[in-house]
């Protein structure tokens, strides 16, 4: 059984760090897939998976945007996740779970168990209720070679409300990174990278560099690139030199690659495919240039 970190590093060395975010925003799912309906979400999400296969390292479905459709929406999420796993893509399930005791164990089983109903390679989790809330997820990750992406310094404007508070000489997000050192060691892979990721928003490159100092072997999951305003250089601020250029995690792009204007205006499926392919290629080229400079 290979470790998540080793699978991710292998994929990013071959295909680059781009991760395609599958975020089915209301009113944005093209009518050619069925619009903003559970069946539309499933058809659109699986079509994105097919476009990503062999071109990017990973996809990241946003659970909440499927969940709003109830059981049928979660069935659509399941279909998209299964399609992605079958396609050989790394699946980062963006659910930001975090709870205590048996509740956390339930979430961990849903996403990280060997027979999880929503199969994924890695799950985003929220540490701000305390380290004990992460333990059920860590146990599942250890047992099944999975990963965890722990919120540290996120990309949203309000992240500073709590994450940037200074209980002493260091902000709270830095204390989170330091407190996760032992957990990171538990999930260390053969490549020297840990399967415990840190979420490090591209909108805070200086903080990402500091996070890298605090957690030198943690992979980063970097939101905020593209539509949220951060460029490639900012997104890669916490990456380090590797055999194929800068490495150290995934850079997520959602709206910029899944909802380009040309795709929204596409008259048919082939036009939509062309638009999505061009958007993925543009993001790939942008990141590749930055990783090799």
Buried (B, 14 or more C-beta within 10 A) or exposed (E): EEBBBBBBBBBBBEBBBBBBBBBBEEEBBBEBBBBBBBBBBBBBBBBBBBBBBEBBBBBBBBBEBBEEBEEEBBBBBBBBBBBBBEBEBBBBBBBBBBBEEEEBBEBBBBBBBEEBBBBBBBBBBBBEEEEEBBBBBBBBBBEBBBBBBBBBBBBEEEBBEEBBEEEEEEBBBBBBBEBBBEBBEEBBBEBEBBBBBBBBBBBBBEBBEBBBEBBEBBBBBBBBBBBBEBBBBBBBBBBEEBEBBBBBBBBBBBBBBBBBEEBEEBEEEEBBBEBBBBBBEBBBEBBBEBBEE
